[in-house]
Structures are given as C-alpha cells and as structure tokens.
Amino acid sequence: MKIAFKELRKTPFEVKASIKNLKKTYKIQLKLAKLREVFSEDVLDTVDQEVEKTEEEQLKEEIAENQRNITKTEKVMEGLDSIIEYVVDMLKLKESEADKLEELSQEDVMAIAQRLNMRLMGMTEAEIEKALAESDDDDEGLE
C-alpha cells in the first residue's frame, strides 16, 4: 500500500500490509497501552491520607516519589524511542528522513504512527479522516 507523509518526503512510501508488519503494529500499540497504564496507576496512588507522618516516613515517601518519577521518565523515553524505531522500520526511512522525523513535535510523530497503524489494520484514508474528525469532535471542550 502507498501512504504519504509530506512531513518526511514528497513521494508516498510503499508499506507491505504483511502479518510481520501487523505484528509490529500490535507490538507498538501494546507498548503504548502499558505506558498509559503506568500513568493511570500513578493517578490512583494520589489518594490523600490524613495521617501524621514522621520526618523519616516523609523522607522515605519523597525518595519513593522521586524513584517513580525517574521510572516514568524512562518509560516515556522508551516509548518515544519505540515509536521512532517503528516508523523508521515500517517506512524504511533513510537517515535524512529519520532525522526529519525526530525534528517533528511529539504530537506530529504520534499522528504519523497512528495513521500508519490505522492503514496497516486495513482502514482507508477516508475512514481514517472520518475517525480522526470524530475523535477531534469528542475532544472538543476538553482544553
């Protein structure tokens, strides 16, 4: 199938809709879902408890919180690296095109990966545009 990403080059990319590529697509989606889960768990951990704490307990909590923040940052970096690797692999990007990809915003890179995922899962460009438009309508008012 041909898929164009004007941000990377003028001519469309040829991507095989093979089982191998579909597996790669599911693998990146699973990795991103796990990343979202890490952040969801963090929200659940923020329930306030009205309990007096000693300085030692407070220090231990701060150390634990710092460790969670380090872990989250590492997970985000791994996620971004995985997305970049996925797009580079799937589109067989040249070094100059991969550099262009890394110069894009996180939002733009995610949009490229999402569109690539949707195409590999059998959606047409028209179906993708419709799904994205509906998604934008759902998100309206959340800002």
Buried (B, 14 or more C-beta within 10 A) or exposed (E): EEBEBEBBBEEEBEBEEEEEBBEBBEEBBEBBEEBEEBEEEBEEEEEEEEEEEEEEEEEEEEEEEEEBEEEBEEBBEEBBEBBBEBBBEBBEBEEEBBEBBEEBEEEEBBBBBBBBBBBBEEBEEEEBEEEBEEEEEEEEEEE
